[in-house]
């Protein structure tokens, strides 16, 4: 919609408005690309930390299976690891991180 405002401003000759709108559009695109890059990096880091395999109780015994293919009835063996960390305001906190054995 803001693109339409830029086009209309250019057509009627309001060049000051056109320049401001175009600068805002360029700024918006730049921020969007930067946020997309950060999100992609965060997703890659999360995928790297995921366990590719898990131990599941299937047919009465634990088996190593692909973590992407559990079936109903599988019981996945996990343990929680307490990880120290810090919150945004700098106070210390602890987080539980699942570890798939």
Secondary structure, DSSP 8 states (H G I E B T S, - for coil): -HHHHHHHHHHHT-HHHHHHHHHHHHHHHHHHHHHHHHHHHHHHHHHHHS-SEEEEEETTEEEEEETT---TT-EE-EEEEEEEEE-TTS-EEEEEEEEE-
